[in-house]
Amino acid sequence: MMMKLFTIAAVCGNAYSFSQTSLPTKKRPSLARKPPLSSAIGGMLDGPLASSSSRLPDLVSSLRGGAVHVAAVQPADFACALVGVVGASLWLKIWTSLASAGKIDPKLSRKIVHSGSAPLFLLTWPFFSDSLASRAVAALVPLVFMARLVLARRGRQPELVKAISRTGDSAEATGGPFTYCAVLIALTLSGGLRSAAGVVAVMQMAVGDGLADIVGRRVGKTKWPWSDGSKSVEGSLAFALGAFVSSLAMVQWFALLGTPLAGLEASQGCFLGLVWRLGVISVACAAVELLPIGDDNLNVPVTGALLTHFLTSGL
């Protein structure tokens, strides 16, 4: 199990490192918070929305304790991590309770948990400080749930097993869900909390892959010929559309809070360029999800992270 975690962390870390060094060297944009809202992504929040939310960046700054670029952990970071753990626990409790009570199909609850857990985690990222140590504090959130999966594997969390497994077998707890948490930890530590590649990769893995299964199981009639009946055109369309909309929404969330994402600070005036790039990334990740090899919880985010870097580097 530990070897699996180390392998996943290494793959994600190497993918991110490769994306940072594979292009010609150029000056990287500063990750410091830029107070004017117009310094956020694409100028898409300029106008009435910008004026109505002009205090949000200041609120985020106060929660962060200001822009910090040192290794020291800020007290607010632990508060943000606690909020993340509590929020994710409540989200998980809702669906585990419904699945255990027989009010929802465990297969459906599993994918709802899959689709919502990581985005809830990402919503807290702008509130963490800019210190390097904040990455480790943020990574505690998925680490807590990874520990719960280990307990579930040992039969100590029966409700959790019922909600996240396909068959009710506790061994599944350390399969896909374990990889899911490991990828979140790897992206948080390697890419940081201001990484556009990390944000888009997580949304592709969580929302895109989750919707592909939910929609595919219920309305998927047109099967892909090479997928032995397990993948449908409808599911792939749901993946691409859901991943695109959620990725764009999450990017706007960071922009609304005055938190520029690394690789997108220079996108002012290029909102349409950002839109089509996210569209291409989402379609490509949907295609990767169709591959009959590997784990979608690893293949999809690695693809999303690499494409995000290469396609947004010219913005």
Summary of the structure (lengths in Angstrom):
residues: 315
radius of gyration: 19.2
end to end distance: 40.1
largest distance: 55.9
contacts: 1111
relative contact order: 0.16
helix: 71%
strand: 1%
